[in-house]
Amino acid sequence: MLNTSPLVQYQNLVSSKQIRFDDSQQQAVELLQQLYLDLQQTNVRGRTLKGIYLWGKVGRGKTFLMDLFVTSLPNSICRRQHFHHFMQDVHQQLKAFSGKPDPLKLIAKQFSQQYKVLCFDEFFVSDIGDAMLLGNLLQYLFALDIVVVSTSNCAPNELYKNGLQRQRFLPAIAAIEQHTQVLHLSGKQDHRHRSLTFEQNYFALPSLELTNGSNEQISLHQKLLSRFNLMPLDQTNQKSKSKIDLKINILGRPITFIAKNTEHANCVICFEFAELCQGPRSHFDYVEIAKQFNTILLFNVPPMSGQAYERIKARGTEDNGSNINVSAGETGEREVVLAPMDDAARRFIALVDECYDCHINLVITAFVPQNELYNSGTLMFEFERTKSRLVEMASLEYLAKKTTINVS
């Protein structure tokens, strides 16, 4: 392997003062270096590591460190993907193997014929369909001696916490804990808050209660559209096209947009928040949009905070009175009900994750300041990553890595 090892890369970046030395990162680099050296052995059984699971709070450098490892390996043996992308590929392959016995085993074998190493960024499970697949799939991957390196914001035993039928996901957790070295990056510093040069991409809308508040909102939106070579709102309305024509087909479903421009190298599209995050959307939609555009404008984002509440299911209605323990005085079971905006907040989190992973320029207008988007609710843990990423995404350093879209 001719590429520079993870440890050498890290030491070079520290010595050139491009990054600051971090004790917890050093531990991770040494572990990745050990795996790098193991992979150079031709004898698989001589390897001491089958995989690494790096977890910790947002901004601790998990993705950065994994990418040092990825760049040290030839592309021919290593595949690096955002975990959502990997699961999208798995679902597509399941369709291709439909009707064949044990399709997950076939998928794992196909991966093993192509790669020695699979690297997953942002290992996080919220979908019950993904949860049901992962137990067997991970066991098959490890059985075929595929090395798996993952980053996550939570420990393995916290994955899919409180998810539906979580017991069926437990084999996936067991496989991770058995076959990978789990390392907690416990550093105190959020490296995304390092010295960056910022360019505004989040705009709090003037309140409608102010004099001319409505006109100021329209003016702000028009300026943003013009800035990205999109037709201002008033000009769009004067066109013969009706709103029903302003739709883009994503994975077989239409999504209404405000304006788009694909005539330049910088492909841009503008959506209302309600259209992109409050309808029947999934992270697969955002994956596809990110393939087609490198700038996304998202208008009129509302506050998304809201406490979920518990209710007690009445016995005899949901379950025909079965399993009633009269002697114990049980009258029902507690059930957590999501807050009104939680589904939209989950989609917004997925959208930001996809934009970040693809270095998309995400420009937002919202009815509240950025630090008030989500301050309470069941998604506080997940939204911490979103807040940290939005900070970095407003930097010139982030925008300099913006993806080039192939429009051929």
VENRA-V709072 format. One line per field, one symbol per residue. ss: DSSP state (2 for helix, 1 for strand, 0 for the rest). burial: b if it has 9 or more other C-alpha atoms within 8 Angstrom, else e. A space follows every 50 residues. Layout:
ss->???
burial->???
This chain:
ss->00000222222222200000002222222222222222200002220000 11111100000222222222200000011111222222222222220000 00222222222222001111100000022222222222222220001111 11000222000000022202222222222011111000002220000100 01110000000022222222222222200000222222000022201111 00111100111000000111112222200000222222222200111111 10000000111111000000000000000001111110000222222222 22222220001111110002220000000222222222222220122220 00000000
burial->eeeebbbebbeebbeeeeeeeeebbbebbbbbbbbbebeebeeeeebebb bbbbbbbbbbbbeebbebbbbbbbeebbbbbbbebbbbebeebbeebeee eebbbbbbbeebeebbbbbbbbbbeeebebbbbbbbbbbbbbebbbbbbb bbbbbeeebbeeeeebebbbbbbebbbebbbbbebebeebebbeebeeee ebbbbbeeeeeebbebbbebbbbebbeeebbbbeeebeeeeeeeebbeeb eeeebbbbbbbbeeebbbbbbbbebbbbeebebbbbbbbbebbbbbbbbb bebbbbbbeeeebbbeeeeebeebeeeeeeebeeeeebbebbebbbbbbb bbbbbbebbbbbbbbbbbbeeebbebbbbbeebbbbbbbbbbbbbbebbe ebeebeee
